[in-house]
Amino acid sequence: MEYWTISTGESQPGINGVLMTRRDPTQPCVNTMDVAELDPTITVIEAAGGLCVVPKMPIPGVGWLAYFKDTESHIFGAMQADAAAKFNG
């Protein structure tokens, strides 16, 4: 997958991220946030009325990722860093 990392803070942490090419012209812009632990984050989002639209999945060597839809139908992601993340099987 083609992507570019974005760093917004040099002397102190900023809001860093990645910019990816769209897979489809109708694909929405999706923001993904870093979280300390993904499982409790999923619980909090769902308790607040959010819906998990792409279940927790490994990004091997990077971490765990899931996508959600909020109560106004905006899509966003949450990612937990974990270099040991991998597919089972």
Sequence and secondary structure as in RCSB ss.txt:
>XXXX:A:sequence
MEYWTISTGESQPGINGVLMTRRDPTQPCVNTMDVAELDPTITVIEAAGGLCVVPKMPIPGVGWLAYFKDTESHI
FGAMQADAAAKFNG
>XXXX:A:secstr
  EEEE   SSS    EEEE  SSTT    EEEE S HHHHHHHHHHTT EEEEEEEEETTTEEEEEEE TT  E
EEEEEE TT     
